[in-house]
Structures are given as C-alpha cells and as structure tokens.
Amino acid sequence: MVSNQILQNTIDGLKSITRRDFSILDDDARVVATTIEGTIGEYRLEVEDFINSHADSQEMQGNHYFKIFDEYTVEYVIAIKGEDEEAYKLGKLAAFQIKNLLVAYKERFDKDNFIKNLLLDNLLLVDIYNRAKKLHIENAVRRVVILVESYHNRESNIPEILRNMFPDKTKDFITAVDEKSVILVKEVEEGKDIEHISNTARIIFDTLSAEEISNIYISVGTIVDDLKDVSRSYKEASMALEVGKIFNSENHISTYAELGIGRLIYQLPLQLCQMFIQEVLQGKTIDEFDEETLNTVNKFFENSLNVSETSRQLYIHRNTLVYRLDKLQKQTGLDLRRFDHAITFKITIMVSQYMAYMEQNTFSQQYN
C-alpha cells in the first residue's frame, strides 16, 4: 500500500502548514512515520487498547489519536500533539488526508493489477468489462501499447519519467510485467494515426536519452478500439521490439505496422530457416561473404537495384560495381540485377540475421 516514505513526506508537509507535530502508527501500534522523537512509542499499550476499542478518536497523554480505516479495518492511527480543540480539528483533517491517500493508492494499484492482467490475457471477457466499470475505465476508446525496454539502467526511474510525461491517469496507464520493460497503454485521440504515435515514441526516446538512459528500445503495437484488444496491441509491440532488434537495431524504435517481411521471418521455425539457407547458398553461409560484398549488396538494395546511383554513393566506378555483382552471381547463382533474385538474396540475409539472433539469445539464456 502506501510506503512509509510517502507517509513521512505527508506529515512533514502537514507540520510545515499547521506547526503541529504528527505521528502515524500501524495497526500493531508501531510508529511508521513521525515529526518528533520519543513521544508515541512509550504509550504503545494504550494505543493498542485504542485500536481494539470501538472509539474512532481518543485523547490521551497529551495527544489526540484518530483511527484511519481501510474499508472496515483499522489501517493506521494518526496522532497529533496537543489536547485543545484546534488540535482535534487538525487531527481530523490529517486523518481525512491520509484516508484519501489510502484510497488513491488503492485505486492506482487496483488499476495497475487490472492493466497487467489485461495485457497478459488473464481475464475473462465479462471480467474485463465488469472490473473496468468499477475502476471507471472506459471501454470503447482508441488505445495503443508502447513498450519501452532498457537493459542496463535498472537504477533509472523510467516509470516515473513516463508518468510525468503522461500525467492523465484516467486516460494513460503505465505498468510493467517484467523487470526489463515498461508498458504505456496510451489513449489515442480520434483522427490521430500510427504516424502520430510513432512521433510520440520518438519523443519518449529523446526524453529518456536526455536523462542519460542508454540501451533503450521502443516498440509500438497497432491502435485498437476496444479494451479487450489491448492485449493484442501488447503482443504486437512485443513482437515489434524483437523484430526491430534483429533487422533494424540502429533505429531503436519499431512499429508493428512497418515490420514488413521481418514479421514473417520472425515466426519461421529455425529448422526451416536452415533448410532455406542451405538451398540458396548451396552449403555456404552469409558469414563467408566479405564485408565489402555485403555493404555493396545492402547499398544496392537501398537504391532499388539502381546501378548508377549505388556506384555513385559507394564512390566506385560503375564497372567495379558490375564486377562485384558478377562475382556474387558466380558464388550463389543469383543475379541481383534481377528483381526475383534480389528478393531471394535479401530474404537470405534477413533469415541469417534472424538465425544469428536466436542462437545468441539461446546461448545467453544458457549462461545467465
């Protein structure tokens, strides 16, 4: 529930306003926060009797005590120094403040648990709508999941940064389902498309980078219109994150709608990938091609198989580029100037990247 530090900050603020000392005790009469030392603990037995009594407030040993309930159970007792009428009124106000704090935190964590279970598909359809209604979460609203992952910044407070960026807790929800990633379920206004959401992802990336948080990867699912489909957007964002790290790691931001053929390759069984590589490269692997050849091929693809433009950007003579393409044709039987052959070799490179990524992940999991 509410941390002791939050309670301490609250009564410190109350003291600065009222010029009165406060202490908060738990349901076992132990002091969890106080603005003074050595005035409450010595009356623990009396406080225990008060907790077990039917009274909601009591005056004793120079303090006013007030019970703070969570539903029908005593959660805390707050004490204010003084026995006068003003102390009683200020104590009631302080108890009211702590009660509201309890309610707010309870609602926040109830929503957090609901969103987590929603993302993980742990709820029946009827439970989704019933719990959403109780938590005042609208159903038929456009939403999208943005996934933020950072491996080497466990000390950074990414959730808090995101909450400052998206403070409307009734529309945007921030949570986490594992230790390495933070999830933003963001409401999307009518008329806003996935390009707008991609710009939001870029702003998040720039903000976190400005906080000196490195190794950030951000992915975006598709926009959904119903609360029950948020889990689908989360799965899409999760896939986009992995596919982006395989085929577009330098960009750091991946959108599910723009994954293209990488999405299909990511779902292929490794055994099928190995068979494909074996058939296309005739026993060779992509690693056997020198870096110059692969750079030439990638630039050739970037320029839509345009020989003149590729040779210009590589600062080489056109005949040199043709020579390299001919050399590759002799090695593989593929003429990259033909569209169908170029597509085959492009897929071969991507399948090889996918296999290398999966093998590296398997190795890391075995030795971590």
C-alpha positions, 0 to 999 in steps of 0.5 A: 500500500502506501510506503512509509516514505510517502507517509513521512513526506505527508506529515512533514508537509502537514507540520510545515502548514499547521506547526503541529507535530504528527505521528502515524502508527500501524495497526500493531501500534508501531510508529511508521512515520513521525515529526518528533522523537520519543513521544508515541512509542512509550504509550504503545499499550494504550494505543493498542487498547485504542485500536481494539476499542470501538472509539474512532478518536481518543485523547490521551497523554497529551495527544489526540489519536484518530483511527484511519480505516481501510474499508472496515479495518483499522489501517493506521492511527494518526496522532497529533500533539496537543489536547485543545480543540484546534488540535482535534480539528487538525487531527481530523483533517490529517486523518481525512488526508491520509484516508484519501491517500489510502484510497488513491493508492488503492485505486492506482494499484487496483488499476495497475493489477487490472492493466497487467492482467489485461495485457497478459490475457488473464481475464475473462471477457465479462471480467474485463468489462465488469472490473473496468466499470468499477475502476471507471475505465472506459471501454470503447476508446482508441488505445495503443501499447508502447513498450519501452525496454532498457537493459542496463539502467535498472537504477533509472526511474523510467516509470516515473519519467513516463508518468510525468510525461503522461500525467492523465491517469484516467486516460494513460496507464503505465505498468510493467510485467517484467523487470526489463520493460515498461508498458504505456497503454496510451489513449489515442485521440480520434483522427490521430494515426500510427504516424502520430504515435510513432512521433510520440515514441520518438519523443519518449526516446529523446526524453529518456536519452536526455536523462542519460538512459542508454540501451533503450528500445521502443516498440509500438503495437497497432491502435485498437478500439476496444479494451479487450484488444489491448492485449493484442496491441501488447503482443504486437509491440512485443513482437515489434521490439524483437523484430526491430532488434534483429533487422533494424537495431540502429533505429531503436524504435519499431512499429508493428505496422512497418515490420514488413517481411521481418514479421514473417521471418520472425515466426519461421521455425529455425529448422526451416530457416536452415533448410532455406539457407542451405538451398540458396547458398548451396552449403555456404553461409552469409558469414563467408561473404566479405564485408565489402560484398555485403555493404555493396549488396545492402547499398544496392538494395537501398537504391532499388537495384539502381546501378548508377546511383549505388556506384555513385554513393559507394564512390566506385566506378560503375564497372567495379560495381558490375564486377562485384555483382558478377562475382556474387552471381558466380558464388550463389547463382543469383543475379541481383540485377534481377528483381526475383533474385534480389528478393531471394538474396535479401530474404537470405540475409534477413533469415541469417540475421534472424538465425544469428539472433536466436542462437545468441539469445539461446546461448545467453539464456544458457549462461545467465 
